[in-house]
Amino acid sequence: MTEQKRVLIAGGAGFVAGMLREHWGATYRLRLADVVPVENLADHEEFVQMDITDLDEFRAACAGVHTVIHLAADRSPRADFYKTLLDLNIIGAYNAFHAAHLCGCKRVVFASSVNAVFGYREETPIEWDVPVFPTNVYGATKCWGEALARVYSATYGLSCICVRLGSPRWDADEVYDPDKPNMLISPRDTAQLFQKCVEADTDFAIVHGVSAHKKSHLGIVQTREILGYTPRDGTAISD
């Protein structure tokens, strides 16, 4: 029997982490790391308290881990650089890649954002290989994370996948206009996408995290081809 992969989720108490926990079940041994406790742990889960700005704490959390899923960050496009972005999105992202490298982890899955390329929002769908074009400093920090992923993949042989997430707020009960650009992704598509990232055979990739939309802000051809991602929700899906 193949041993279960141990997956560290940095930001394990957060919104997206909750989706992964719910939909993955016991697929992986999960180590949930956050500054606040994670409640209702299952048998396949453990919690470690971790400040992502502390490299030693991040290294300890990475011990014995196959894949690091780095979700921890200030996600507000209006966040202040010196108050939160410098510590959480710049230093925290560096620590994620560097700790994974030092501990011999096989992969980092970095939660980037549509904000890394949102300057192209009138030119949908935005493809993965356009030059980065953030319109706020938060988006620029995600470009930093993508650049770190390239460094650690090319220089240190650490497999890195950057997921440019749209908005994980898809509501199955909501009616959406299929002719309007959409960047939403459903919980089950989010969980599938990140699981495909854990299992993919690639050294480096930038993929887009949206469901299947008739008119999408982000193109997902690359995501489908590299990961085998098959979204189950979106305005292009007919029941």
N, C-alpha and C positions, 0 to 999 in steps of 0.2 A: 504494500500500500504506500502511495506517495505521501510524504509528510506534508501536513498543511503549511502553507506559507504564513509567516508572521508578518503582519502589516501594521506599521505605525501610522496612525492618523494624528498629525499635529493640528490642533483645533478640534479635538475629539468631542468637545461639548457643543459644537456649533450646529447650525442648521443643515448644511450639506452632509456633515458627518452623520447626523441623525438619519438622513435618507439612506446612506450606505449601510448603516447598521440594520435598519429595518428590512431592506431588500436583499442584502447579502446573507442574512441569517448566520449560520456557522460555517460558511465557506472558507473563511480564514481565521487564524488566531489574531485577534485585534488587540493592539496596544493603543489605548486612547490617551493622548497627552493634551493637557490644557492647564491653564492657571486656575480654573474653577473645577470642582469635582464633577465627574460624570455619574449620573444616577442609574440605578436599575441595571447593573452589569449582568450580562449573561455568562454562562460557563466558559464560553470561548473568548471572553473579553477581560481585559485588565485595565486599570487606570493608573497613570503616573502623572504626578503634578509636575509641570514643566513650564519654565519661562523661556520662550523661544529666543530671547535676547542673550541667554546664558549658554555659551557653547558647551561647557562641561555638562550642563543638564541635558542638552540636546544629544550629546554623545552617549550619555547614560541611557537615554530613551531609545537610541538606535541599536543598542547591543542586541545581537542575535536576530535582527530584522532583515527580511528580504527586500521589502518595498516601503519607502517613506512616501506617504501622501501628505503633501504640505498644503493645508487649507488655512492655516492661521495667518491672519493679517487684519489690518483695518481696511474694510471693504467700501468705505464711503468715498465717493468721488469728490467730496468737499472736505476731506480730512486734511488737517494741518501737517505740514512736513515735519516741523520740529516737535510738535506735541506727540504724534503717533507714527507717522509714516517712516521717519528715519529709523526708529527703534524696531518697529514691527515688520515693516515691508522691505526695508533695506537690510538691516542687520539680521533680522529674523530669517529672511530668505537665504542670506549667505550662510548662516549657521545650519540651515536645513541641508544644503548641498554639501557643506564642508564636513559636518558631522556624519552624514551618510557615507561620504568618501572615506573618512578616517576609520569608520567602523566596518568597512567592507560590505555595505549594503549593495544590492544588485541594481536598484532603480530608485529614482525619485520621480514622482508624479507631482508636478507643480501646478497649482491652481492659478492660472493667469486669468485674463478677463477680456471681454469684448472691448474694454476701454483701452487696450493696447493698440487698437486699430480703429477706434470709433470716429476718427477724423474722416474716414471713408463712408460714413453712414448713408450718404446720398447715392452711393455707388454699389448697392447690394446686388448679388451677394459678395461679401468681402472674402477673398480667398486667403489661405494661410500664408502664402509666400509674398504678399505685398510688403513694402517697407513699413515698419511700425509707424503709427500716426496717432499718438495719444492726444487728447484734448484737455487733460487735467493731470496734476502731479501724481495722483493715485495711479492713473494709467501708465505714467512714466515709470513708476516703481514696478509695475508688472513687466514692462519692457526690460528692466534690470534683471528680474527673475528669469526671463527667457534667455537673456544674454549669459547669465550664470549657468543655465542648463547647457548651453552650447559649450562653454568653457569646460565644465566638468565632464561632459561627454567626450569632447575631442582631446582634452589634455590628460584626463585621469581614467577614461574608460568606464565611467559611470553612466549607465543607461538613463536617459532623461526624457520625459514626455511632458510637454506643456499643454495644458487644457485651457483654451480661451473660453471660459464659461460665459454664456449669455446670462439670462435671469432664470434661476431655478424656481420659478413661481408659476409654472403652468398649472391651471386649474381645470380639471376634466369637466367640471360643471359650467364653465364659462363658455360663451359663444364668441369666437374670434373672427374678425374679418380676414378671410384668406388672401385678399388682395392688398393688405397692408403689411409692410415689413415686420417680421416677428423675430425676437431673439429668445423666446422662452424655451425652457427645457423642463420636462416633467420629472417627478421623483424617480420613477422606474427607469426612464432613459438616463438620468444622471447616474443612477447606480450601475446600470449596464455599461455606460461609457467608462466609468472609473474601473470597473472590473476588467474590461477589455484592456485598459492601460496597464493593469497589474500583470496581465497574461501575455501581452504583445511581445513579438519578436522584433525588436528594433533598438538601435543604439541611440537615436534621437528623433524626435518628431514634435511638431506643433500641430495640434488638432483642435477642432472647434466643437464646443459643447452647446448644441441646440437640438431640439427635436426636429422632426421633418416638417418643414413648412413650404407651402406653395410659393411664398415670397419670403425668403429668409435673409436676415442681416448677415449671417455667416454661412459661407459655403461649407458643406460637409462631405464633398467627394473624397478629399484626402482622409478624413476621419473614417469613412466607410472602408476605403481601400487598405489603409495601414492597420486598422484595428479590427475590421470586420463588424463595426458598429451598425446595428440595424434598429433605428428608433421605432418605437411602437406608438408614439403620440405625435401630435402636431397638426397643423392645418392642411397638410398634404396627405394625411391618413384618413381614409374613409372607413367608417364602421361597417 
